[in-house]
């Protein structure tokens, strides 16, 4: 199985990284990192990604949201 998650590095200026990973049937509790890339200080909004046998395809969406605002109870919009 392939997956995509957002890693958050908290601090005065939060930084976010998108990370692709693989899970195998031999150990379903271990994520094997395939690769990642920095997306800056806004958490990207996404639901899915694509892949071929050689490529991982992440469609960059221009919609982001304020994580701190969301945690404070403000609406995403």
PDB file of N, H, CA, C and O in Angstrom:
ATOM      1  N   UNK A   1       0.833  -1.162   0.000  1.00  0.00           N
ATOM      2  CA  UNK A   1       0.000   0.000   0.000  1.00  0.00           C
ATOM      3  C   UNK A   1       0.887   1.237   0.000  1.00  0.00           C
ATOM      4  O   UNK A   1       1.950   1.255   0.621  1.00  0.00           O
ATOM      5  N   UNK A   2       0.442   2.259  -0.697  1.00  0.00           N
ATOM      6  H   UNK A   2      -0.421   2.244  -1.201  1.00  0.00           H
ATOM      7  CA  UNK A   2       1.126   3.544  -0.708  1.00  0.00           C
ATOM      8  C   UNK A   2       0.292   4.555   0.046  1.00  0.00           C
ATOM      9  O   UNK A   2      -0.937   4.472   0.048  1.00  0.00           O
ATOM     10  N   UNK A   3       0.943   5.506   0.687  1.00  0.00           N
ATOM     11  H   UNK A   3       1.941   5.573   0.686  1.00  0.00           H
ATOM     12  CA  UNK A   3       0.225   6.536   1.416  1.00  0.00           C
ATOM     13  C   UNK A   3       0.913   7.874   1.323  1.00  0.00           C
ATOM     14  O   UNK A   3       2.065   7.974   0.902  1.00  0.00           O
ATOM     15  N   UNK A   4       0.190   8.900   1.722  1.00  0.00           N
ATOM     16  H   UNK A   4      -0.746   8.819   2.064  1.00  0.00           H
ATOM     17  CA  UNK A   4       0.701  10.265   1.741  1.00  0.00           C
ATOM     18  C   UNK A   4       0.217  10.919   3.021  1.00  0.00           C
ATOM     19  O   UNK A   4      -0.967  10.842   3.352  1.00  0.00           O
ATOM     20  N   UNK A   5       1.119  11.558   3.737  1.00  0.00           N
ATOM     21  H   UNK A   5       2.080  11.621   3.468  1.00  0.00           H
ATOM     22  CA  UNK A   5       0.732  12.258   4.954  1.00  0.00           C
ATOM     23  C   UNK A   5       1.455  13.585   5.049  1.00  0.00           C
ATOM     24  O   UNK A   5       2.460  13.810   4.375  1.00  0.00           O
ATOM     25  N   UNK A   6       0.934  14.461   5.893  1.00  0.00           N
ATOM     26  H   UNK A   6       0.118  14.278   6.441  1.00  0.00           H
ATOM     27  CA  UNK A   6       1.563  15.756   6.140  1.00  0.00           C
ATOM     28  C   UNK A   6       2.253  15.704   7.488  1.00  0.00           C
ATOM     29  O   UNK A   6       1.629  15.388   8.501  1.00  0.00           O
ATOM     30  N   UNK A   7       3.539  16.013   7.502  1.00  0.00           N
ATOM     31  H   UNK A   7       4.046  16.269   6.680  1.00  0.00           H
ATOM     32  CA  UNK A   7       4.282  16.099   8.753  1.00  0.00           C
ATOM     33  C   UNK A   7       4.377  17.571   9.128  1.00  0.00           C
ATOM     34  O   UNK A   7       4.630  18.424   8.277  1.00  0.00           O
ATOM     35  N   UNK A   8       4.172  17.861  10.410  1.00  0.00           N
ATOM     36  H   UNK A   8       3.967  17.168  11.101  1.00  0.00           H
ATOM     37  CA  UNK A   8       4.183  19.228  10.882  1.00  0.00           C
ATOM     38  C   UNK A   8       5.318  19.412  11.877  1.00  0.00           C
ATOM     39  O   UNK A   8       5.440  18.652  12.838  1.00  0.00           O
ATOM     40  N   UNK A   9       6.147  20.420  11.645  1.00  0.00           N
ATOM     41  H   UNK A   9       6.048  21.037  10.864  1.00  0.00           H
ATOM     42  CA  UNK A   9       7.205  20.755  12.585  1.00  0.00           C
ATOM     43  C   UNK A   9       6.761  22.012  13.323  1.00  0.00           C
ATOM     44  O   UNK A   9       6.827  23.111  12.772  1.00  0.00           O
ATOM     45  N   UNK A  10       6.303  21.855  14.584  1.00  0.00           N
ATOM     46  H   UNK A  10       6.249  20.963  15.032  1.00  0.00           H
ATOM     47  CA  UNK A  10       5.813  23.022  15.314  1.00  0.00           C
ATOM     48  C   UNK A  10       6.935  23.964  15.723  1.00  0.00           C
ATOM     49  O   UNK A  10       8.105  23.582  15.761  1.00  0.00           O
ATOM     50  N   UNK A  11       6.570  25.165  16.018  1.00  0.00           N
ATOM     51  H   UNK A  11       5.620  25.476  15.987  1.00  0.00           H
ATOM     52  CA  UNK A  11       7.525  26.187  16.441  1.00  0.00           C
ATOM     53  C   UNK A  11       6.923  27.553  16.221  1.00  0.00           C
ATOM     54  O   UNK A  11       5.727  27.670  15.954  1.00  0.00           O
ATOM     55  N   UNK A  12       7.730  28.584  16.329  1.00  0.00           N
ATOM     56  H   UNK A  12       8.702  28.489  16.546  1.00  0.00           H
ATOM     57  CA  UNK A  12       7.214  29.927  16.086  1.00  0.00           C
ATOM     58  C   UNK A  12       6.678  30.058  14.673  1.00  0.00           C
ATOM     59  O   UNK A  12       5.659  30.710  14.447  1.00  0.00           O
ATOM     60  N   UNK A  13       7.359  29.445  13.732  1.00  0.00           N
ATOM     61  H   UNK A  13       8.187  28.915  13.916  1.00  0.00           H
ATOM     62  CA  UNK A  13       6.861  29.372  12.364  1.00  0.00           C
ATOM     63  C   UNK A  13       6.746  27.903  11.990  1.00  0.00           C
ATOM     64  O   UNK A  13       7.754  27.235  11.755  1.00  0.00           O
ATOM     65  N   UNK A  14       5.519  27.400  11.936  1.00  0.00           N
ATOM     66  H   UNK A  14       4.701  27.943  12.127  1.00  0.00           H
ATOM     67  CA  UNK A  14       5.327  25.988  11.593  1.00  0.00           C
ATOM     68  C   UNK A  14       5.807  25.727  10.179  1.00  0.00           C
ATOM     69  O   UNK A  14       5.717  26.590   9.305  1.00  0.00           O
ATOM     70  N   UNK A  15       6.317  24.522   9.968  1.00  0.00           N
ATOM     71  H   UNK A  15       6.390  23.821  10.677  1.00  0.00           H
ATOM     72  CA  UNK A  15       6.731  24.092   8.630  1.00  0.00           C
ATOM     73  C   UNK A  15       6.092  22.741   8.356  1.00  0.00           C
ATOM     74  O   UNK A  15       5.985  21.901   9.250  1.00  0.00           O
ATOM     75  N   UNK A  16       5.668  22.538   7.111  1.00  0.00           N
ATOM     76  H   UNK A  16       5.755  23.220   6.386  1.00  0.00           H
ATOM     77  CA  UNK A  16       4.982  21.316   6.735  1.00  0.00           C
ATOM     78  C   UNK A  16       5.733  20.584   5.636  1.00  0.00           C
ATOM     79  O   UNK A  16       6.310  21.197   4.737  1.00  0.00           O
ATOM     80  N   UNK A  17       5.715  19.281   5.724  1.00  0.00           N
ATOM     81  H   UNK A  17       5.246  18.783   6.453  1.00  0.00           H
ATOM     82  CA  UNK A  17       6.356  18.420   4.741  1.00  0.00           C
ATOM     83  C   UNK A  17       5.366  17.347   4.312  1.00  0.00           C
ATOM     84  O   UNK A  17       4.716  16.726   5.152  1.00  0.00           O
ATOM     85  N   UNK A  18       5.250  17.130   3.012  1.00  0.00           N
ATOM     86  H   UNK A  18       5.779  17.635   2.330  1.00  0.00           H
ATOM     87  CA  UNK A  18       4.437  16.020   2.505  1.00  0.00           C
ATOM     88  C   UNK A  18       5.341  14.811   2.349  1.00  0.00           C
ATOM     89  O   UNK A  18       6.416  14.912   1.756  1.00  0.00           O
ATOM     90  N   UNK A  19       4.921  13.677   2.869  1.00  0.00           N
ATOM     91  H   UNK A  19       4.048  13.595   3.350  1.00  0.00           H
ATOM     92  CA  UNK A  19       5.738  12.477   2.851  1.00  0.00           C
ATOM     93  C   UNK A  19       4.966  11.309   2.249  1.00  0.00           C
ATOM     94  O   UNK A  19       3.875  10.968   2.706  1.00  0.00           O
ATOM     95  N   UNK A  20       5.546  10.705   1.223  1.00  0.00           N
ATOM     96  H   UNK A  20       6.433  10.982   0.852  1.00  0.00           H
ATOM     97  CA  UNK A  20       5.008   9.476   0.643  1.00  0.00           C
ATOM     98  C   UNK A  20       5.632   8.292   1.372  1.00  0.00           C
ATOM     99  O   UNK A  20       6.815   8.317   1.709  1.00  0.00           O
ATOM    100  N   UNK A  21       4.839   7.266   1.610  1.00  0.00           N
ATOM    101  H   UNK A  21       3.878   7.246   1.336  1.00  0.00           H
ATOM    102  CA  UNK A  21       5.356   6.085   2.292  1.00  0.00           C
ATOM    103  C   UNK A  21       4.722   4.818   1.731  1.00  0.00           C
ATOM    104  O   UNK A  21       3.723   4.864   1.014  1.00  0.00           O
ATOM    105  N   UNK A  22       5.319   3.707   2.072  1.00  0.00           N
ATOM    106  H   UNK A  22       6.131   3.670   2.655  1.00  0.00           H
ATOM    107  CA  UNK A  22       4.843   2.386   1.652  1.00  0.00           C
ATOM    108  C   UNK A  22       4.630   1.544   2.900  1.00  0.00           C
ATOM    109  O   UNK A  22       5.382   1.650   3.869  1.00  0.00           O
ATOM    110  N   UNK A  23       3.602   0.711   2.869  1.00  0.00           N
ATOM    111  H   UNK A  23       2.991   0.625   2.082  1.00  0.00           H
ATOM    112  CA  UNK A  23       3.370  -0.283   3.922  1.00  0.00           C
ATOM    113  C   UNK A  23       3.306  -1.636   3.242  1.00  0.00           C
ATOM    114  O   UNK A  23       2.624  -1.795   2.229  1.00  0.00           O
ATOM    115  N   UNK A  24       4.013  -2.612   3.795  1.00  0.00           N
ATOM    116  H   UNK A  24       4.567  -2.482   4.618  1.00  0.00           H
ATOM    117  CA  UNK A  24       4.033  -3.955   3.218  1.00  0.00           C
ATOM    118  C   UNK A  24       3.213  -4.917   4.081  1.00  0.00           C
ATOM    119  O   UNK A  24       2.953  -4.642   5.252  1.00  0.00           O
ATOM    120  N   UNK A  25       2.821  -6.018   3.508  1.00  0.00           N
ATOM    121  H   UNK A  25       3.032  -6.242   2.557  1.00  0.00           H
ATOM    122  CA  UNK A  25       2.046  -7.031   4.230  1.00  0.00           C
ATOM    123  C   UNK A  25       2.861  -7.676   5.346  1.00  0.00           C
ATOM    124  O   UNK A  25       2.297  -8.173   6.321  1.00  0.00           O
ATOM    125  N   UNK A  26       4.179  -7.670   5.207  1.00  0.00           N
ATOM    126  H   UNK A  26       4.637  -7.267   4.415  1.00  0.00           H
ATOM    127  CA  UNK A  26       5.036  -8.286   6.222  1.00  0.00           C
ATOM    128  C   UNK A  26       4.974  -7.546   7.556  1.00  0.00           C
ATOM    129  O   UNK A  26       5.097  -8.168   8.611  1.00  0.00           O
ATOM    130  N   UNK A  27       4.785  -6.219   7.524  1.00  0.00           N
ATOM    131  H   UNK A  27       4.685  -5.713   6.667  1.00  0.00           H
ATOM    132  CA  UNK A  27       4.701  -5.436   8.757  1.00  0.00           C
ATOM    133  C   UNK A  27       3.794  -4.239   8.502  1.00  0.00           C
ATOM    134  O   UNK A  27       4.258  -3.184   8.070  1.00  0.00           O
ATOM    135  N   UNK A  28       2.507  -4.404   8.769  1.00  0.00           N
ATOM    136  H   UNK A  28       2.130  -5.261   9.121  1.00  0.00           H
ATOM    137  CA  UNK A  28       1.540  -3.345   8.463  1.00  0.00           C
ATOM    138  C   UNK A  28       1.638  -2.155   9.418  1.00  0.00           C
ATOM    139  O   UNK A  28       0.971  -1.142   9.210  1.00  0.00           O
ATOM    140  N   UNK A  29       2.454  -2.266  10.452  1.00  0.00           N
ATOM    141  H   UNK A  29       2.996  -3.089  10.621  1.00  0.00           H
ATOM    142  CA  UNK A  29       2.607  -1.181  11.415  1.00  0.00           C
ATOM    143  C   UNK A  29       3.834  -0.310  11.148  1.00  0.00           C
ATOM    144  O   UNK A  29       4.102   0.626  11.901  1.00  0.00           O
ATOM    145  N   UNK A  30       4.578  -0.609  10.090  1.00  0.00           N
ATOM    146  H   UNK A  30       4.360  -1.370   9.479  1.00  0.00           H
ATOM    147  CA  UNK A  30       5.801   0.136   9.795  1.00  0.00           C
ATOM    148  C   UNK A  30       5.643   0.908   8.486  1.00  0.00           C
ATOM    149  O   UNK A  30       5.372   0.328   7.435  1.00  0.00           O
ATOM    150  N   UNK A  31       5.816   2.226   8.571  1.00  0.00           N
ATOM    151  H   UNK A  31       6.036   2.698   9.425  1.00  0.00           H
ATOM    152  CA  UNK A  31       5.807   3.062   7.367  1.00  0.00           C
ATOM    153  C   UNK A  31       7.225   3.154   6.829  1.00  0.00           C
ATOM    154  O   UNK A  31       8.158   3.489   7.559  1.00  0.00           O
ATOM    155  N   UNK A  32       7.379   2.856   5.559  1.00  0.00           N
ATOM    156  H   UNK A  32       6.622   2.584   4.966  1.00  0.00           H
ATOM    157  CA  UNK A  32       8.681   2.957   4.893  1.00  0.00           C
ATOM    158  C   UNK A  32       8.653   4.220   4.037  1.00  0.00           C
ATOM    159  O   UNK A  32       7.902   4.307   3.066  1.00  0.00           O
ATOM    160  N   UNK A  33       9.476   5.191   4.407  1.00  0.00           N
ATOM    161  H   UNK A  33      10.086   5.120   5.196  1.00  0.00           H
ATOM    162  CA  UNK A  33       9.500   6.479   3.707  1.00  0.00           C
ATOM    163  C   UNK A  33      10.026   6.302   2.289  1.00  0.00           C
ATOM    164  O   UNK A  33      11.093   5.724   2.080  1.00  0.00           O
ATOM    165  N   UNK A  34       9.272   6.804   1.319  1.00  0.00           N
ATOM    166  H   UNK A  34       8.406   7.274   1.489  1.00  0.00           H
ATOM    167  CA  UNK A  34       9.696   6.793  -0.081  1.00  0.00           C
ATOM    168  C   UNK A  34      10.377   8.116  -0.407  1.00  0.00           C
ATOM    169  O   UNK A  34      11.436   8.145  -1.035  1.00  0.00           O
ATOM    170  N   UNK A  35       9.762   9.198   0.025  1.00  0.00           N
ATOM    171  H   UNK A  35       8.903   9.174   0.535  1.00  0.00           H
ATOM    172  CA  UNK A  35      10.318  10.514  -0.237  1.00  0.00           C
ATOM    173  C   UNK A  35       9.409  11.589   0.323  1.00  0.00           C
ATOM    174  O   UNK A  35       8.255  11.327   0.663  1.00  0.00           O
ATOM    175  N   UNK A  36       9.933  12.802   0.418  1.00  0.00           N
ATOM    176  H   UNK A  36      10.870  13.015   0.143  1.00  0.00           H
ATOM    177  CA  UNK A  36       9.123  13.896   0.947  1.00  0.00           C
ATOM    178  C   UNK A  36       9.591  15.213   0.349  1.00  0.00           C
ATOM    179  O   UNK A  36      10.688  15.315  -0.199  1.00  0.00           O
ATOM    180  N   UNK A  37       8.730  16.217   0.469  1.00  0.00           N
ATOM    181  H   UNK A  37       7.839  16.134   0.915  1.00  0.00           H
ATOM    182  CA  UNK A  37       9.119  17.546   0.031  1.00  0.00           C
ATOM    183  C   UNK A  37       8.450  18.597   0.910  1.00  0.00           C
ATOM    184  O   UNK A  37       7.334  18.414   1.396  1.00  0.00           O
ATOM    185  N   UNK A  38       9.160  19.691   1.097  1.00  0.00           N
ATOM    186  H   UNK A  38      10.066  19.839   0.703  1.00  0.00           H
ATOM    187  CA  UNK A  38       8.718  20.796   1.938  1.00  0.00           C
ATOM    188  C   UNK A  38       7.635  21.590   1.213  1.00  0.00           C
ATOM    189  O   UNK A  38       7.756  21.885   0.024  1.00  0.00           O
ATOM    190  N   UNK A  39       6.573  21.932   1.946  1.00  0.00           N
ATOM    191  H   UNK A  39       6.475  21.693   2.912  1.00  0.00           H
ATOM    192  CA  UNK A  39       5.505  22.736   1.345  1.00  0.00           C
ATOM    193  C   UNK A  39       5.342  24.080   2.044  1.00  0.00           C
ATOM    194  O   UNK A  39       4.355  24.778   1.814  1.00  0.00           O
ATOM    195  N   UNK A  40       6.300  24.455   2.899  1.00  0.00           N
ATOM    196  H   UNK A  40       7.102  23.888   3.086  1.00  0.00           H
ATOM    197  CA  UNK A  40       6.280  25.781   3.518  1.00  0.00           C
ATOM    198  C   UNK A  40       5.501  25.840   4.810  1.00  0.00           C
ATOM    199  O   UNK A  40       5.451  24.863   5.558  1.00  0.00           O
ATOM    200  N   UNK A  41       4.884  26.999   5.080  1.00  0.00           N
ATOM    201  H   UNK A  41       4.925  27.793   4.472  1.00  0.00           H
ATOM    202  CA  UNK A  41       4.235  27.185   6.367  1.00  0.00           C
ATOM    203  C   UNK A  41       2.716  27.089   6.321  1.00  0.00           C
ATOM    204  O   UNK A  41       2.056  27.371   7.321  1.00  0.00           O
ATOM    205  N   UNK A  42       2.155  26.703   5.203  1.00  0.00           N
ATOM    206  H   UNK A  42       2.691  26.474   4.391  1.00  0.00           H
ATOM    207  CA  UNK A  42       0.718  26.468   5.112  1.00  0.00           C
ATOM    208  C   UNK A  42       0.459  24.994   4.845  1.00  0.00           C
ATOM    209  O   UNK A  42       1.058  24.402   3.947  1.00  0.00           O
ATOM    210  N   UNK A  43      -0.437  24.406   5.630  1.00  0.00           N
ATOM    211  H   UNK A  43      -0.924  24.887   6.359  1.00  0.00           H
ATOM    212  CA  UNK A  43      -0.752  22.989   5.441  1.00  0.00           C
ATOM    213  C   UNK A  43      -1.580  22.816   4.166  1.00  0.00           C
ATOM    214  O   UNK A  43      -2.628  23.447   4.024  1.00  0.00           O
ATOM    215  N   UNK A  44      -1.131  21.982   3.249  1.00  0.00           N
ATOM    216  H   UNK A  44      -0.280  21.470   3.364  1.00  0.00           H
ATOM    217  CA  UNK A  44      -1.889  21.781   2.018  1.00  0.00           C
ATOM    218  C   UNK A  44      -3.162  20.986   2.283  1.00  0.00           C
ATOM    219  O   UNK A  44      -3.217  20.177   3.208  1.00  0.00           O
ATOM    220  N   UNK A  45      -4.163  21.219   1.479  1.00  0.00           N
ATOM    221  H   UNK A  45      -4.118  21.877   0.727  1.00  0.00           H
ATOM    222  CA  UNK A  45      -5.430  20.512   1.575  1.00  0.00           C
ATOM    223  C   UNK A  45      -5.492  19.511   0.424  1.00  0.00           C
ATOM    224  O   UNK A  45      -5.440  19.908  -0.740  1.00  0.00           O
ATOM    225  N   UNK A  46      -5.599  18.230   0.731  1.00  0.00           N
ATOM    226  H   UNK A  46      -5.641  17.908   1.677  1.00  0.00           H
ATOM    227  CA  UNK A  46      -5.646  17.215  -0.323  1.00  0.00           C
ATOM    228  C   UNK A  46      -6.441  15.999   0.162  1.00  0.00           C
ATOM    229  O   UNK A  46      -6.604  15.785   1.363  1.00  0.00           O
ATOM    230  N   UNK A  47      -6.919  15.229  -0.775  1.00  0.00           N
ATOM    231  H   UNK A  47      -6.787  15.403  -1.751  1.00  0.00           H
ATOM    232  CA  UNK A  47      -7.652  14.011  -0.452  1.00  0.00           C
ATOM    233  C   UNK A  47      -6.979  12.769  -1.025  1.00  0.00           C
ATOM    234  O   UNK A  47      -7.146  11.673  -0.490  1.00  0.00           O
ATOM    235  N   UNK A  48      -6.230  12.928  -2.095  1.00  0.00           N
ATOM    236  H   UNK A  48      -6.094  13.818  -2.529  1.00  0.00           H
ATOM    237  CA  UNK A  48      -5.687  11.744  -2.743  1.00  0.00           C
ATOM    238  C   UNK A  48      -4.475  12.117  -3.597  1.00  0.00           C
ATOM    239  O   UNK A  48      -4.126  13.289  -3.737  1.00  0.00           O
ATOM    240  N   UNK A  49      -3.854  11.100  -4.154  1.00  0.00           N
ATOM    241  H   UNK A  49      -4.137  10.148  -4.040  1.00  0.00           H
ATOM    242  CA  UNK A  49      -2.735  11.282  -5.073  1.00  0.00           C
ATOM    243  C   UNK A  49      -2.789  10.120  -6.059  1.00  0.00           C
ATOM    244  O   UNK A  49      -3.532   9.158  -5.863  1.00  0.00           O
ATOM    245  N   UNK A  50      -2.002  10.221  -7.107  1.00  0.00           N
ATOM    246  H   UNK A  50      -1.398  11.002  -7.266  1.00  0.00           H
ATOM    247  CA  UNK A  50      -1.968   9.163  -8.106  1.00  0.00           C
ATOM    248  C   UNK A  50      -0.605   8.502  -8.138  1.00  0.00           C
ATOM    249  O   UNK A  50       0.350   8.986  -7.531  1.00  0.00           O
ATOM    250  N   UNK A  51      -0.524   7.397  -8.849  1.00  0.00           N
ATOM    251  H   UNK A  51      -1.300   7.003  -9.342  1.00  0.00           H
ATOM    252  CA  UNK A  51       0.768   6.744  -9.003  1.00  0.00           C
ATOM    253  C   UNK A  51       0.745   5.828 -10.217  1.00  0.00           C
ATOM    254  O   UNK A  51      -0.301   5.342 -10.646  1.00  0.00           O
ATOM    255  N   UNK A  52       1.924   5.615 -10.743  1.00  0.00           N
ATOM    256  H   UNK A  52       2.774   6.010 -10.394  1.00  0.00           H
ATOM    257  CA  UNK A  52       2.139   4.605 -11.765  1.00  0.00           C
ATOM    258  C   UNK A  52       3.137   3.627 -11.157  1.00  0.00           C
ATOM    259  O   UNK A  52       3.457   3.731  -9.973  1.00  0.00           O
ATOM    260  N   UNK A  53       3.629   2.686 -11.942  1.00  0.00           N
ATOM    261  H   UNK A  53       3.369   2.601 -12.904  1.00  0.00           H
ATOM    262  CA  UNK A  53       4.625   1.761 -11.393  1.00  0.00           C
ATOM    263  C   UNK A  53       5.968   2.443 -11.137  1.00  0.00           C
ATOM    264  O   UNK A  53       6.821   1.881 -10.450  1.00  0.00           O
ATOM    265  N   UNK A  54       6.172   3.673 -11.691  1.00  0.00           N
ATOM    266  H   UNK A  54       5.479   4.130 -12.249  1.00  0.00           H
ATOM    267  CA  UNK A  54       7.448   4.366 -11.509  1.00  0.00           C
ATOM    268  C   UNK A  54       7.332   5.756 -10.906  1.00  0.00           C
ATOM    269  O   UNK A  54       8.345   6.322 -10.495  1.00  0.00           O
ATOM    270  N   UNK A  55       6.130   6.327 -10.839  1.00  0.00           N
ATOM    271  H   UNK A  55       5.307   5.867 -11.173  1.00  0.00           H
ATOM    272  CA  UNK A  55       5.957   7.711 -10.395  1.00  0.00           C
ATOM    273  C   UNK A  55       4.877   7.837  -9.330  1.00  0.00           C
ATOM    274  O   UNK A  55       3.880   7.116  -9.348  1.00  0.00           O
ATOM    275  N   UNK A  56       5.094   8.769  -8.395  1.00  0.00           N
ATOM    276  H   UNK A  56       5.905   9.355  -8.380  1.00  0.00           H
ATOM    277  CA  UNK A  56       4.058   9.205  -7.466  1.00  0.00           C
ATOM    278  C   UNK A  56       3.607  10.572  -7.949  1.00  0.00           C
ATOM    279  O   UNK A  56       4.446  11.432  -8.218  1.00  0.00           O
ATOM    280  N   UNK A  57       2.322  10.793  -8.066  1.00  0.00           N
ATOM    281  H   UNK A  57       1.641  10.095  -7.848  1.00  0.00           H
ATOM    282  CA  UNK A  57       1.802  12.018  -8.655  1.00  0.00           C
ATOM    283  C   UNK A  57       0.967  12.748  -7.618  1.00  0.00           C
ATOM    284  O   UNK A  57      -0.101  12.283  -7.219  1.00  0.00           O
ATOM    285  N   UNK A  58       1.470  13.902  -7.186  1.00  0.00           N
ATOM    286  H   UNK A  58       2.338  14.280  -7.510  1.00  0.00           H
ATOM    287  CA  UNK A  58       0.760  14.714  -6.211  1.00  0.00           C
ATOM    288  C   UNK A  58       0.217  15.950  -6.905  1.00  0.00           C
ATOM    289  O   UNK A  58       0.996  16.782  -7.371  1.00  0.00           O
ATOM    290  N   UNK A  59      -1.104  16.091  -6.986  1.00  0.00           N
ATOM    291  H   UNK A  59      -1.737  15.415  -6.608  1.00  0.00           H
ATOM    292  CA  UNK A  59      -1.659  17.291  -7.615  1.00  0.00           C
ATOM    293  C   UNK A  59      -1.631  18.458  -6.637  1.00  0.00           C
ATOM    294  O   UNK A  59      -2.364  18.457  -5.648  1.00  0.00           O
ATOM    295  N   UNK A  60      -0.792  19.448  -6.905  1.00  0.00           N
ATOM    296  H   UNK A  60      -0.196  19.449  -7.708  1.00  0.00           H
ATOM    297  CA  UNK A  60      -0.677  20.603  -6.015  1.00  0.00           C
ATOM    298  C   UNK A  60      -1.946  21.444  -6.100  1.00  0.00           C
ATOM    299  O   UNK A  60      -2.329  21.915  -7.171  1.00  0.00           O
ATOM    300  N   UNK A  61      -2.580  21.620  -4.962  1.00  0.00           N
ATOM    301  H   UNK A  61      -2.269  21.239  -4.092  1.00  0.00           H
ATOM    302  CA  UNK A  61      -3.808  22.389  -4.879  1.00  0.00           C
ATOM    303  C   UNK A  61      -3.473  23.754  -4.280  1.00  0.00           C
ATOM    304  O   UNK A  61      -2.675  23.833  -3.346  1.00  0.00           O
ATOM    305  N   UNK A  62      -4.051  24.801  -4.786  1.00  0.00           N
ATOM    306  H   UNK A  62      -4.699  24.737  -5.545  1.00  0.00           H
ATOM    307  CA  UNK A  62      -3.748  26.141  -4.272  1.00  0.00           C
ATOM    308  C   UNK A  62      -4.503  26.435  -2.980  1.00  0.00           C
ATOM    309  O   UNK A  62      -4.301  27.490  -2.379  1.00  0.00           O
ATOM    310  N   UNK A  63      -5.363  25.528  -2.546  1.00  0.00           N
ATOM    311  H   UNK A  63      -5.527  24.671  -3.034  1.00  0.00           H
ATOM    312  CA  UNK A  63      -6.126  25.732  -1.307  1.00  0.00           C
ATOM    313  C   UNK A  63      -5.311  25.233  -0.126  1.00  0.00           C
ATOM    314  O   UNK A  63      -4.847  24.093  -0.125  1.00  0.00           O
ATOM    315  N   UNK A  64      -5.138  26.076   0.870  1.00  0.00           N
ATOM    316  H   UNK A  64      -5.515  27.002   0.869  1.00  0.00           H
ATOM    317  CA  UNK A  64      -4.447  25.728   2.106  1.00  0.00           C
ATOM    318  C   UNK A  64      -5.302  26.204   3.263  1.00  0.00           C
ATOM    319  O   UNK A  64      -6.273  26.933   3.059  1.00  0.00           O
ATOM    320  N   UNK A  65      -4.952  25.800   4.481  1.00  0.00           N
ATOM    321  H   UNK A  65      -4.163  25.208   4.647  1.00  0.00           H
ATOM    322  CA  UNK A  65      -5.689  26.328   5.609  1.00  0.00           C
ATOM    323  C   UNK A  65      -4.774  26.593   6.796  1.00  0.00           C
ATOM    324  O   UNK A  65      -3.686  26.030   6.915  1.00  0.00           O
ATOM    325  N   UNK A  66      -5.251  27.465   7.662  1.00  0.00           N
ATOM    326  H   UNK A  66      -6.135  27.923   7.566  1.00  0.00           H
ATOM    327  CA  UNK A  66      -4.506  27.914   8.832  1.00  0.00           C
ATOM    328  C   UNK A  66      -4.719  26.922   9.968  1.00  0.00           C
ATOM    329  O   UNK A  66      -5.805  26.866  10.546  1.00  0.00           O
ATOM    330  N   UNK A  67      -3.695  26.142  10.292  1.00  0.00           N
ATOM    331  H   UNK A  67      -2.813  26.187   9.823  1.00  0.00           H
ATOM    332  CA  UNK A  67      -3.806  25.090  11.303  1.00  0.00           C
ATOM    333  C   UNK A  67      -4.097  25.680  12.680  1.00  0.00           C
ATOM    334  O   UNK A  67      -4.962  25.180  13.399  1.00  0.00           O
ATOM    335  N   UNK A  68      -3.382  26.737  13.050  1.00  0.00           N
ATOM    336  H   UNK A  68      -2.679  27.143  12.465  1.00  0.00           H
ATOM    337  CA  UNK A  68      -3.593  27.360  14.355  1.00  0.00           C
ATOM    338  C   UNK A  68      -5.032  27.879  14.452  1.00  0.00           C
ATOM    339  O   UNK A  68      -5.702  27.675  15.464  1.00  0.00           O
ATOM    340  N   UNK A  69      -5.493  28.539  13.413  1.00  0.00           N
ATOM    341  H   UNK A  69      -4.948  28.705  12.591  1.00  0.00           H
ATOM    342  CA  UNK A  69      -6.873  29.032  13.398  1.00  0.00           C
ATOM    343  C   UNK A  69      -7.880  27.901  13.529  1.00  0.00           C
ATOM    344  O   UNK A  69      -8.883  28.029  14.232  1.00  0.00           O
ATOM    345  N   UNK A  70      -7.609  26.790  12.848  1.00  0.00           N
ATOM    346  H   UNK A  70      -6.794  26.685  12.277  1.00  0.00           H
ATOM    347  CA  UNK A  70      -8.498  25.632  12.935  1.00  0.00           C
ATOM    348  C   UNK A  70      -8.519  25.093  14.365  1.00  0.00           C
ATOM    349  O   UNK A  70      -9.584  24.749  14.879  1.00  0.00           O
ATOM    350  N   UNK A  71      -7.349  25.016  15.013  1.00  0.00           N
ATOM    351  H   UNK A  71      -6.485  25.296  14.595  1.00  0.00           H
ATOM    352  CA  UNK A  71      -7.274  24.516  16.388  1.00  0.00           C
ATOM    353  C   UNK A  71      -7.969  25.465  17.362  1.00  0.00           C
ATOM    354  O   UNK A  71      -8.451  25.043  18.413  1.00  0.00           O
ATOM    355  N   UNK A  72      -8.018  26.747  17.007  1.00  0.00           N
ATOM    356  H   UNK A  72      -7.626  27.090  16.153  1.00  0.00           H
ATOM    357  CA  UNK A  72      -8.713  27.728  17.837  1.00  0.00           C
ATOM    358  C   UNK A  72     -10.232  27.703  17.628  1.00  0.00           C
ATOM    359  O   UNK A  72     -10.979  28.384  18.331  1.00  0.00           O
ATOM    360  N   UNK A  73     -10.670  26.910  16.654  1.00  0.00           N
ATOM    361  H   UNK A  73     -10.063  26.357  16.083  1.00  0.00           H
ATOM    362  CA  UNK A  73     -12.109  26.774  16.414  1.00  0.00           C
ATOM    363  C   UNK A  73     -12.653  27.619  15.283  1.00  0.00           C
ATOM    364  O   UNK A  73     -13.866  27.660  15.077  1.00  0.00           O
ATOM    365  N   UNK A  74     -11.779  28.300  14.540  1.00  0.00           N
ATOM    366  H   UNK A  74     -10.794  28.267  14.708  1.00  0.00           H
ATOM    367  CA  UNK A  74     -12.229  29.094  13.403  1.00  0.00           C
ATOM    368  C   UNK A  74     -12.540  28.180  12.217  1.00  0.00           C
ATOM    369  O   UNK A  74     -11.914  27.130  12.075  1.00  0.00           O
ATOM    370  N   UNK A  75     -13.499  28.561  11.360  1.00  0.00           N
ATOM    371  H   UNK A  75     -14.008  29.414  11.475  1.00  0.00           H
ATOM    372  CA  UNK A  75     -13.800  27.727  10.184  1.00  0.00           C
ATOM    373  C   UNK A  75     -12.633  27.706   9.200  1.00  0.00           C
ATOM    374  O   UNK A  75     -11.831  28.639   9.154  1.00  0.00           O
ATOM    375  N   UNK A  76     -12.546  26.621   8.404  1.00  0.00           N
ATOM    376  H   UNK A  76     -13.197  25.863   8.441  1.00  0.00           H
ATOM    377  CA  UNK A  76     -11.445  26.490   7.428  1.00  0.00           C
ATOM    378  C   UNK A  76     -11.450  27.594   6.390  1.00  0.00           C
ATOM    379  O   UNK A  76     -10.385  28.026   5.949  1.00  0.00           O
ATOM    380  N   UNK A  77     -12.630  28.062   5.987  1.00  0.00           N
ATOM    381  H   UNK A  77     -13.495  27.710   6.345  1.00  0.00           H
ATOM    382  CA  UNK A  77     -12.665  29.069   4.927  1.00  0.00           C
ATOM    383  C   UNK A  77     -12.156  30.391   5.420  1.00  0.00           C
ATOM    384  O   UNK A  77     -12.113  31.358   4.660  1.00  0.00           O
TER     385      UNK A  77
END
